[in-house]
Amino acid sequence: MTRTAPASPINRAARIPTKTLRQWLRDMLLIREFEVRCMQAYQNKKIGGFCHVYIGQEAVAVGCTAAVRPDDPIITAYRCHGHALARGMKSKYCMAELFGRIGGCAKGKGGSMHMFDKTRHFYGGHGIVGAQCPLGTGLAFATKYIDEVIEGGQSGKVTLCFMGDGALNQGSFHEAMNLAGILDLPIIFICENNGYSMGTAISRGTTMGHEITSKAAGYGMESAVINGMDALSVFNGMKPLADRCRETSRPVFVDMRTYRFKGHSMSDPRKYRTKEEEQKHEADDPIDRLAAQLINDQGMSKEEYDELIKDVRNEVREAMEWADASPPPPLEELYTDVYVETWGPYKGTSPPMMFLEEQAEAEAQKSGAKRRP
């Protein structure tokens, strides 16, 4: 299957500070290294269940996250490690969750498909195709209701709802789009269109697969096509959409053209794609593209780039060691997080170690700032 992404913006890197671009590159390198080590850990039976890596799509999560505010809600499907890391989750908590350990972001109960970080307004990680669409619509409704009804002001948040192209054929997607259109909700539905629903090419399983923005036309919402293989294209395409969505409180649909370099999951032999097709897209690696822009146009040296790679590898190695040392959830954890409140043998909810440690760090920093003259 041959797919052509929209052209990248010309000479627009100067509008974004070099420091910011370097952080984007580090974030993308972190996601890539994290996912490579995930594959190794899965093969070594450190990770159980399903595992869907994000290799090749790093520019999407990083560029989209940069285009919104830290308090804007984000929700996605089961290929979610990259989004969690892009939103700021520490790699050790993310890896521990993959390992099924108590130190994970969901105390080892969710695994690969259920990353969650309420503090950073990242709401998963959902294993059922299209299930996140109505939930994302609910998040957008909640923020609008709080801002306009409870606070008596104007809607000020934007929800990003990511999905794969397979979600386009689910009823939940269409119901969510319909509600978002009727209720004027500030949500951006982002289809990470990597060309395949598991192993089925989009042209074989989805009507108007060559122009999926037609799905938005039926619901009267704005749409856009963005090159998801280039971080600058993603940011420059998403930022005005997010700003306009925030201002008008109207939903948007984005066809984000990208490509996953690996299979649908770790059990996918990828026999539905040719080697030539994969090599063609891998030659357009979003990390190599951003690195080249920084080296050629922004004064970054090859030594600085190599240092970034080394730094990221050290972080992920330490994350794996930390996750491996974290114990499995104790048996009593079977009775927590089932109901919000205590009921019968169930003990209500309890915060994960991630929340407690980061809260303690924040309080320590606050106390230190107060002591300084």
Secondary structure as the mmCIF struct_conf table of DSSP 4:
data_model
#
loop_
_struct_conf.conf_type_id
_struct_conf.id
_struct_conf.beg_label_comp_id
_struct_conf.beg_label_asym_id
_struct_conf.beg_label_seq_id
_struct_conf.end_label_comp_id
_struct_conf.end_label_asym_id
_struct_conf.end_label_seq_id
HELX_LH_PP_P HELX_LH_PP_P1 ALA A 5 PRO A 9
BEND BEND1 ILE A 10 ASN A 11
HELX_RH_3T_P HELX_RH_3T_P1 ALA A 13 ARG A 15
BEND BEND2 ILE A 16 ILE A 16
HELX_RH_AL_P HELX_RH_AL_P1 THR A 18 GLN A 43
TURN_TY1_P TURN_TY1_P1 ASN A 44 LYS A 45
BEND BEND3 LYS A 46 ILE A 47
BEND BEND4 GLY A 49 GLY A 49
TURN_TY1_P TURN_TY1_P2 ILE A 55 GLY A 56
HELX_RH_AL_P HELX_RH_AL_P2 GLU A 58 ALA A 66
TURN_TY1_P TURN_TY1_P3 ALA A 67 ALA A 67
BEND BEND5 VAL A 68 VAL A 68
TURN_TY1_P TURN_TY1_P4 PRO A 70 ASP A 71
BEND BEND6 ASP A 72 ASP A 72
STRN STRN1 ILE A 74 ILE A 75
BEND BEND7 TYR A 78 TYR A 78
HELX_RH_AL_P HELX_RH_AL_P3 HIS A 81 ALA A 86
TURN_TY1_P TURN_TY1_P5 ARG A 87 GLY A 88
HELX_RH_AL_P HELX_RH_AL_P4 SER A 91 LEU A 98
TURN_TY1_P TURN_TY1_P6 PHE A 99 GLY A 100
TURN_TY1_P TURN_TY1_P7 ILE A 102 GLY A 103
BEND BEND8 GLY A 104 GLY A 104
TURN_TY1_P TURN_TY1_P8 CYS A 105 GLY A 108
BEND BEND9 LYS A 109 GLY A 110
TURN_TY1_P TURN_TY1_P9 SER A 112 MET A 113
STRN STRN2 ASP A 117 ASP A 117
HELX_RH_3T_P HELX_RH_3T_P2 LYS A 118 ARG A 120
TURN_TY1_P TURN_TY1_P10 HIS A 121 HIS A 121
STRN STRN3 PHE A 122 PHE A 122
BEND BEND10 GLY A 127 ILE A 128
TURN_TY1_P TURN_TY1_P11 VAL A 129 ALA A 131
HELX_RH_AL_P HELX_RH_AL_P5 GLN A 132 TYR A 145
HELX_RH_PI_P HELX_RH_PI_P1 ILE A 146 ILE A 150
BEND BEND11 GLU A 151 GLU A 151
BEND BEND12 GLY A 153 GLY A 153
STRN STRN4 THR A 159 GLY A 164
HELX_RH_3T_P HELX_RH_3T_P3 ASP A 165 ASN A 169
BEND BEND13 GLN A 170 GLN A 170
HELX_RH_AL_P HELX_RH_AL_P6 GLY A 171 LEU A 183
TURN_TY1_P TURN_TY1_P12 ASP A 184 ASP A 184
STRN STRN5 ILE A 187 ASN A 193
BEND BEND14 GLY A 195 GLY A 195
STRN STRN6 TYR A 196 SER A 197
TURN_TY1_P TURN_TY1_P13 MET A 198 GLY A 199
STRN STRN7 THR A 200 ALA A 201
HELX_RH_AL_P HELX_RH_AL_P7 ILE A 202 GLY A 205
BEND BEND15 THR A 206 THR A 206
TURN_TY1_P TURN_TY1_P14 THR A 207 HIS A 210
TURN_TY1_P TURN_TY1_P15 ILE A 212 THR A 213
HELX_RH_AL_P HELX_RH_AL_P8 SER A 214 ALA A 217
TURN_TY1_P TURN_TY1_P16 GLY A 218 GLY A 220
STRN STRN8 GLU A 222 ASN A 227
TURN_TY1_P TURN_TY1_P17 GLY A 228 MET A 229
HELX_RH_AL_P HELX_RH_AL_P9 ALA A 231 THR A 248
STRN STRN9 VAL A 252 ARG A 257
BEND BEND16 PHE A 261 LYS A 262
BEND BEND17 HIS A 264 SER A 265
TURN_TY1_P TURN_TY1_P18 MET A 266 SER A 267
TURN_TY1_P TURN_TY1_P19 LYS A 271 TYR A 272
BEND BEND18 ARG A 273 ARG A 273
HELX_RH_AL_P HELX_RH_AL_P10 LYS A 275 GLU A 282
TURN_TY1_P TURN_TY1_P20 ALA A 283 ASP A 284
HELX_RH_AL_P HELX_RH_AL_P11 PRO A 286 ASP A 297
BEND BEND19 GLN A 298 GLN A 298
HELX_RH_AL_P HELX_RH_AL_P12 LYS A 302 ALA A 325
BEND BEND20 SER A 326 SER A 326
HELX_LH_PP_P HELX_LH_PP_P2 PRO A 327 PRO A 330
HELX_RH_3T_P HELX_RH_3T_P4 LEU A 331 TYR A 335
BEND BEND21 THR A 336 GLU A 341
STRN STRN10 THR A 342 TRP A 343
TURN_TY1_P TURN_TY1_P21 GLY A 344 PRO A 345
STRN STRN11 TYR A 346 LYS A 347
HELX_RH_AL_P HELX_RH_AL_P13 MET A 353 ARG A 371
#
